[in-house]
Amino acid sequence: MRFTDKVVVITGAAQGIGRQTAEQAAAEGAALLLIDRSSYVHELAATLAQSGCLVLALEADLEAWESTEQAFAAGVAHFGRIDVLINNVGGTIWARPFAEYQPDQIEKEIRRSLFPTLWAAARRCHGC
């Protein structure tokens, strides 16, 4: 199994692609740190735990630097390390066709939804 003995972080994990990714990673042996702003992340964690997956679910606003750092710190405190980051979190940029956005709007979305997670992971992940 591809993720045996790996700690995998999945952001935006509560629903949709994030949830499906978590289910697949669990099936492939991962220990999971699931982070989402929705409380649904706890329901997913409970379901995965019933199948034997080691899982920690956290509610956090990953657009805020401090709460992102706290979530990653909690994950490392719980599991001891992070091996893989799957950054699935994203915002409202898909409210209309991508080509209709101006470059500055795209850059703002990336700064908002990507940079805090990459920064926190880099501080805690040591090379993932």
PyMOL CGO cylinders between C-alpha atoms (Angstrom):
from pymol import cmd
from pymol.cgo import CYLINDER

trace = [
    CYLINDER, 0.00, 0.00, 0.00, 1.39, 3.33, -1.10, 0.3, 1, 1, 1, 1, 1, 1,
    CYLINDER, 1.39, 3.33, -1.10, 0.88, 5.29, 2.15, 0.3, 1, 1, 1, 1, 1, 1,
    CYLINDER, 0.88, 5.29, 2.15, 1.72, 2.66, 4.76, 0.3, 1, 1, 1, 1, 1, 1,
    CYLINDER, 1.72, 2.66, 4.76, 3.68, 4.29, 7.61, 0.3, 1, 1, 1, 1, 1, 1,
    CYLINDER, 3.68, 4.29, 7.61, 3.07, 7.76, 6.15, 0.3, 1, 1, 1, 1, 1, 1,
    CYLINDER, 3.07, 7.76, 6.15, 1.37, 10.69, 7.83, 0.3, 1, 1, 1, 1, 1, 1,
    CYLINDER, 1.37, 10.69, 7.83, -0.70, 12.50, 5.22, 0.3, 1, 1, 1, 1, 1, 1,
    CYLINDER, -0.70, 12.50, 5.22, -2.22, 15.96, 5.69, 0.3, 1, 1, 1, 1, 1, 1,
    CYLINDER, -2.22, 15.96, 5.69, -5.29, 16.71, 3.60, 0.3, 1, 1, 1, 1, 1, 1,
    CYLINDER, -5.29, 16.71, 3.60, -6.68, 20.23, 3.66, 0.3, 1, 1, 1, 1, 1, 1,
    CYLINDER, -6.68, 20.23, 3.66, -10.24, 20.93, 2.61, 0.3, 1, 1, 1, 1, 1, 1,
    CYLINDER, -10.24, 20.93, 2.61, -10.92, 17.34, 3.62, 0.3, 1, 1, 1, 1, 1, 1,
    CYLINDER, -10.92, 17.34, 3.62, -14.54, 17.45, 4.77, 0.3, 1, 1, 1, 1, 1, 1,
    CYLINDER, -14.54, 17.45, 4.77, -16.31, 17.18, 1.43, 0.3, 1, 1, 1, 1, 1, 1,
    CYLINDER, -16.31, 17.18, 1.43, -15.92, 16.53, -2.27, 0.3, 1, 1, 1, 1, 1, 1,
    CYLINDER, -15.92, 16.53, -2.27, -12.45, 15.89, -3.66, 0.3, 1, 1, 1, 1, 1, 1,
    CYLINDER, -12.45, 15.89, -3.66, -10.86, 16.29, -0.23, 0.3, 1, 1, 1, 1, 1, 1,
    CYLINDER, -10.86, 16.29, -0.23, -13.12, 13.66, 1.29, 0.3, 1, 1, 1, 1, 1, 1,
    CYLINDER, -13.12, 13.66, 1.29, -12.54, 11.24, -1.59, 0.3, 1, 1, 1, 1, 1, 1,
    CYLINDER, -12.54, 11.24, -1.59, -8.79, 11.80, -1.31, 0.3, 1, 1, 1, 1, 1, 1,
    CYLINDER, -8.79, 11.80, -1.31, -8.92, 11.06, 2.42, 0.3, 1, 1, 1, 1, 1, 1,
    CYLINDER, -8.92, 11.06, 2.42, -10.90, 7.87, 1.83, 0.3, 1, 1, 1, 1, 1, 1,
    CYLINDER, -10.90, 7.87, 1.83, -8.39, 6.71, -0.79, 0.3, 1, 1, 1, 1, 1, 1,
    CYLINDER, -8.39, 6.71, -0.79, -5.34, 7.59, 1.33, 0.3, 1, 1, 1, 1, 1, 1,
    CYLINDER, -5.34, 7.59, 1.33, -6.86, 5.71, 4.28, 0.3, 1, 1, 1, 1, 1, 1,
    CYLINDER, -6.86, 5.71, 4.28, -7.49, 2.68, 2.07, 0.3, 1, 1, 1, 1, 1, 1,
    CYLINDER, -7.49, 2.68, 2.07, -3.82, 2.84, 1.08, 0.3, 1, 1, 1, 1, 1, 1,
    CYLINDER, -3.82, 2.84, 1.08, -2.61, 2.75, 4.69, 0.3, 1, 1, 1, 1, 1, 1,
    CYLINDER, -2.61, 2.75, 4.69, -2.12, 6.42, 5.58, 0.3, 1, 1, 1, 1, 1, 1,
    CYLINDER, -2.12, 6.42, 5.58, -2.39, 7.98, 9.00, 0.3, 1, 1, 1, 1, 1, 1,
    CYLINDER, -2.39, 7.98, 9.00, -4.38, 11.15, 8.35, 0.3, 1, 1, 1, 1, 1, 1,
    CYLINDER, -4.38, 11.15, 8.35, -4.43, 14.71, 9.57, 0.3, 1, 1, 1, 1, 1, 1,
    CYLINDER, -4.43, 14.71, 9.57, -7.65, 16.11, 8.13, 0.3, 1, 1, 1, 1, 1, 1,
    CYLINDER, -7.65, 16.11, 8.13, -8.13, 19.88, 8.27, 0.3, 1, 1, 1, 1, 1, 1,
    CYLINDER, -8.13, 19.88, 8.27, -11.22, 21.78, 7.21, 0.3, 1, 1, 1, 1, 1, 1,
    CYLINDER, -11.22, 21.78, 7.21, -13.25, 24.76, 8.38, 0.3, 1, 1, 1, 1, 1, 1,
    CYLINDER, -13.25, 24.76, 8.38, -16.38, 22.58, 8.40, 0.3, 1, 1, 1, 1, 1, 1,
    CYLINDER, -16.38, 22.58, 8.40, -17.38, 20.37, 11.31, 0.3, 1, 1, 1, 1, 1, 1,
    CYLINDER, -17.38, 20.37, 11.31, -18.09, 17.63, 8.74, 0.3, 1, 1, 1, 1, 1, 1,
    CYLINDER, -18.09, 17.63, 8.74, -14.39, 16.79, 9.01, 0.3, 1, 1, 1, 1, 1, 1,
    CYLINDER, -14.39, 16.79, 9.01, -15.12, 15.10, 12.35, 0.3, 1, 1, 1, 1, 1, 1,
    CYLINDER, -15.12, 15.10, 12.35, -17.79, 12.86, 10.80, 0.3, 1, 1, 1, 1, 1, 1,
    CYLINDER, -17.79, 12.86, 10.80, -15.34, 11.77, 8.13, 0.3, 1, 1, 1, 1, 1, 1,
    CYLINDER, -15.34, 11.77, 8.13, -12.67, 11.08, 10.74, 0.3, 1, 1, 1, 1, 1, 1,
    CYLINDER, -12.67, 11.08, 10.74, -15.07, 8.94, 12.77, 0.3, 1, 1, 1, 1, 1, 1,
    CYLINDER, -15.07, 8.94, 12.77, -15.98, 6.91, 9.70, 0.3, 1, 1, 1, 1, 1, 1,
    CYLINDER, -15.98, 6.91, 9.70, -12.34, 6.36, 8.75, 0.3, 1, 1, 1, 1, 1, 1,
    CYLINDER, -12.34, 6.36, 8.75, -11.37, 5.49, 12.32, 0.3, 1, 1, 1, 1, 1, 1,
    CYLINDER, -11.37, 5.49, 12.32, -14.02, 2.74, 12.35, 0.3, 1, 1, 1, 1, 1, 1,
    CYLINDER, -14.02, 2.74, 12.35, -12.17, 1.10, 9.47, 0.3, 1, 1, 1, 1, 1, 1,
    CYLINDER, -12.17, 1.10, 9.47, -8.90, 1.19, 11.43, 0.3, 1, 1, 1, 1, 1, 1,
    CYLINDER, -8.90, 1.19, 11.43, -7.35, 4.39, 10.11, 0.3, 1, 1, 1, 1, 1, 1,
    CYLINDER, -7.35, 4.39, 10.11, -5.30, 6.51, 12.50, 0.3, 1, 1, 1, 1, 1, 1,
    CYLINDER, -5.30, 6.51, 12.50, -6.86, 9.92, 12.03, 0.3, 1, 1, 1, 1, 1, 1,
    CYLINDER, -6.86, 9.92, 12.03, -6.92, 13.37, 13.61, 0.3, 1, 1, 1, 1, 1, 1,
    CYLINDER, -6.92, 13.37, 13.61, -9.54, 15.86, 12.44, 0.3, 1, 1, 1, 1, 1, 1,
    CYLINDER, -9.54, 15.86, 12.44, -9.15, 19.57, 13.07, 0.3, 1, 1, 1, 1, 1, 1,
    CYLINDER, -9.15, 19.57, 13.07, -11.40, 22.51, 12.29, 0.3, 1, 1, 1, 1, 1, 1,
    CYLINDER, -11.40, 22.51, 12.29, -9.29, 25.47, 11.21, 0.3, 1, 1, 1, 1, 1, 1,
    CYLINDER, -9.29, 25.47, 11.21, -9.43, 28.52, 8.99, 0.3, 1, 1, 1, 1, 1, 1,
    CYLINDER, -9.43, 28.52, 8.99, -6.55, 27.83, 6.61, 0.3, 1, 1, 1, 1, 1, 1,
    CYLINDER, -6.55, 27.83, 6.61, -6.75, 31.35, 5.21, 0.3, 1, 1, 1, 1, 1, 1,
    CYLINDER, -6.75, 31.35, 5.21, -5.42, 32.67, 8.53, 0.3, 1, 1, 1, 1, 1, 1,
    CYLINDER, -5.42, 32.67, 8.53, -1.72, 32.23, 9.19, 0.3, 1, 1, 1, 1, 1, 1,
    CYLINDER, -1.72, 32.23, 9.19, -2.05, 31.68, 12.95, 0.3, 1, 1, 1, 1, 1, 1,
    CYLINDER, -2.05, 31.68, 12.95, -4.77, 29.04, 12.84, 0.3, 1, 1, 1, 1, 1, 1,
    CYLINDER, -4.77, 29.04, 12.84, -2.96, 27.25, 10.01, 0.3, 1, 1, 1, 1, 1, 1,
    CYLINDER, -2.96, 27.25, 10.01, 0.24, 27.14, 12.05, 0.3, 1, 1, 1, 1, 1, 1,
    CYLINDER, 0.24, 27.14, 12.05, -1.70, 25.88, 15.09, 0.3, 1, 1, 1, 1, 1, 1,
    CYLINDER, -1.70, 25.88, 15.09, -3.31, 23.08, 13.07, 0.3, 1, 1, 1, 1, 1, 1,
    CYLINDER, -3.31, 23.08, 13.07, 0.00, 21.86, 11.69, 0.3, 1, 1, 1, 1, 1, 1,
    CYLINDER, 0.00, 21.86, 11.69, 1.62, 22.09, 15.13, 0.3, 1, 1, 1, 1, 1, 1,
    CYLINDER, 1.62, 22.09, 15.13, -1.21, 20.00, 16.58, 0.3, 1, 1, 1, 1, 1, 1,
    CYLINDER, -1.21, 20.00, 16.58, -0.77, 17.43, 13.83, 0.3, 1, 1, 1, 1, 1, 1,
    CYLINDER, -0.77, 17.43, 13.83, 2.96, 17.11, 14.47, 0.3, 1, 1, 1, 1, 1, 1,
    CYLINDER, 2.96, 17.11, 14.47, 2.35, 16.92, 18.22, 0.3, 1, 1, 1, 1, 1, 1,
    CYLINDER, 2.35, 16.92, 18.22, -0.14, 14.08, 17.61, 0.3, 1, 1, 1, 1, 1, 1,
    CYLINDER, -0.14, 14.08, 17.61, 1.70, 12.06, 14.93, 0.3, 1, 1, 1, 1, 1, 1,
    CYLINDER, 1.70, 12.06, 14.93, 5.31, 13.17, 15.43, 0.3, 1, 1, 1, 1, 1, 1,
    CYLINDER, 5.31, 13.17, 15.43, 5.82, 14.18, 11.83, 0.3, 1, 1, 1, 1, 1, 1,
    CYLINDER, 5.82, 14.18, 11.83, 4.23, 14.97, 8.47, 0.3, 1, 1, 1, 1, 1, 1,
    CYLINDER, 4.23, 14.97, 8.47, 5.25, 13.03, 5.37, 0.3, 1, 1, 1, 1, 1, 1,
    CYLINDER, 5.25, 13.03, 5.37, 2.81, 14.17, 2.68, 0.3, 1, 1, 1, 1, 1, 1,
    CYLINDER, 2.81, 14.17, 2.68, 0.76, 17.34, 2.12, 0.3, 1, 1, 1, 1, 1, 1,
    CYLINDER, 0.76, 17.34, 2.12, -2.28, 17.31, -0.15, 0.3, 1, 1, 1, 1, 1, 1,
    CYLINDER, -2.28, 17.31, -0.15, -3.42, 20.92, -0.25, 0.3, 1, 1, 1, 1, 1, 1,
    CYLINDER, -3.42, 20.92, -0.25, -7.00, 20.73, -1.47, 0.3, 1, 1, 1, 1, 1, 1,
    CYLINDER, -7.00, 20.73, -1.47, -8.25, 23.91, 0.17, 0.3, 1, 1, 1, 1, 1, 1,
    CYLINDER, -8.25, 23.91, 0.17, -9.56, 26.56, -2.19, 0.3, 1, 1, 1, 1, 1, 1,
    CYLINDER, -9.56, 26.56, -2.19, -11.87, 29.48, -2.23, 0.3, 1, 1, 1, 1, 1, 1,
    CYLINDER, -11.87, 29.48, -2.23, -14.38, 31.18, -4.42, 0.3, 1, 1, 1, 1, 1, 1,
    CYLINDER, -14.38, 31.18, -4.42, -12.29, 31.54, -7.54, 0.3, 1, 1, 1, 1, 1, 1,
    CYLINDER, -12.29, 31.54, -7.54, -14.43, 28.91, -9.22, 0.3, 1, 1, 1, 1, 1, 1,
    CYLINDER, -14.43, 28.91, -9.22, -17.62, 30.99, -8.87, 0.3, 1, 1, 1, 1, 1, 1,
    CYLINDER, -17.62, 30.99, -8.87, -17.32, 31.77, -12.58, 0.3, 1, 1, 1, 1, 1, 1,
    CYLINDER, -17.32, 31.77, -12.58, -15.13, 30.53, -15.45, 0.3, 1, 1, 1, 1, 1, 1,
    CYLINDER, -15.13, 30.53, -15.45, -11.44, 30.88, -14.60, 0.3, 1, 1, 1, 1, 1, 1,
    CYLINDER, -11.44, 30.88, -14.60, -10.70, 32.89, -17.76, 0.3, 1, 1, 1, 1, 1, 1,
    CYLINDER, -10.70, 32.89, -17.76, -13.07, 35.64, -16.59, 0.3, 1, 1, 1, 1, 1, 1,
    CYLINDER, -13.07, 35.64, -16.59, -10.85, 36.52, -13.61, 0.3, 1, 1, 1, 1, 1, 1,
    CYLINDER, -10.85, 36.52, -13.61, -8.20, 39.19, -13.80, 0.3, 1, 1, 1, 1, 1, 1,
    CYLINDER, -8.20, 39.19, -13.80, -4.61, 38.21, -12.93, 0.3, 1, 1, 1, 1, 1, 1,
    CYLINDER, -4.61, 38.21, -12.93, -4.67, 40.27, -9.73, 0.3, 1, 1, 1, 1, 1, 1,
    CYLINDER, -4.67, 40.27, -9.73, -7.80, 38.40, -8.56, 0.3, 1, 1, 1, 1, 1, 1,
    CYLINDER, -7.80, 38.40, -8.56, -6.11, 35.05, -9.19, 0.3, 1, 1, 1, 1, 1, 1,
    CYLINDER, -6.11, 35.05, -9.19, -2.98, 36.15, -7.34, 0.3, 1, 1, 1, 1, 1, 1,
    CYLINDER, -2.98, 36.15, -7.34, -5.09, 37.33, -4.39, 0.3, 1, 1, 1, 1, 1, 1,
    CYLINDER, -5.09, 37.33, -4.39, -6.86, 33.95, -4.21, 0.3, 1, 1, 1, 1, 1, 1,
    CYLINDER, -6.86, 33.95, -4.21, -3.57, 32.05, -4.30, 0.3, 1, 1, 1, 1, 1, 1,
    CYLINDER, -3.57, 32.05, -4.30, -2.10, 34.26, -1.57, 0.3, 1, 1, 1, 1, 1, 1,
    CYLINDER, -2.10, 34.26, -1.57, -5.22, 33.75, 0.53, 0.3, 1, 1, 1, 1, 1, 1,
    CYLINDER, -5.22, 33.75, 0.53, -5.79, 30.02, 0.16, 0.3, 1, 1, 1, 1, 1, 1,
    CYLINDER, -5.79, 30.02, 0.16, -2.36, 28.58, -0.59, 0.3, 1, 1, 1, 1, 1, 1,
    CYLINDER, -2.36, 28.58, -0.59, 0.43, 30.52, 1.10, 0.3, 1, 1, 1, 1, 1, 1,
    CYLINDER, 0.43, 30.52, 1.10, -0.56, 30.02, 4.78, 0.3, 1, 1, 1, 1, 1, 1,
    CYLINDER, -0.56, 30.02, 4.78, -0.73, 26.24, 4.27, 0.3, 1, 1, 1, 1, 1, 1,
    CYLINDER, -0.73, 26.24, 4.27, 2.55, 26.03, 2.37, 0.3, 1, 1, 1, 1, 1, 1,
    CYLINDER, 2.55, 26.03, 2.37, 4.27, 28.14, 5.03, 0.3, 1, 1, 1, 1, 1, 1,
    CYLINDER, 4.27, 28.14, 5.03, 2.96, 26.08, 7.94, 0.3, 1, 1, 1, 1, 1, 1,
    CYLINDER, 2.96, 26.08, 7.94, 3.81, 22.82, 6.18, 0.3, 1, 1, 1, 1, 1, 1,
    CYLINDER, 3.81, 22.82, 6.18, 7.33, 23.98, 5.37, 0.3, 1, 1, 1, 1, 1, 1,
    CYLINDER, 7.33, 23.98, 5.37, 7.89, 24.86, 9.03, 0.3, 1, 1, 1, 1, 1, 1,
    CYLINDER, 7.89, 24.86, 9.03, 6.66, 21.46, 10.24, 0.3, 1, 1, 1, 1, 1, 1,
    CYLINDER, 6.66, 21.46, 10.24, 7.17, 19.01, 7.41, 0.3, 1, 1, 1, 1, 1, 1,
    CYLINDER, 7.17, 19.01, 7.41, 10.94, 19.05, 6.87, 0.3, 1, 1, 1, 1, 1, 1,
    CYLINDER, 10.94, 19.05, 6.87, 10.93, 18.40, 3.16, 0.3, 1, 1, 1, 1, 1, 1,
    CYLINDER, 10.93, 18.40, 3.16, 7.52, 17.05, 2.17, 0.3, 1, 1, 1, 1, 1, 1,
]
cmd.load_cgo(trace, "trace")
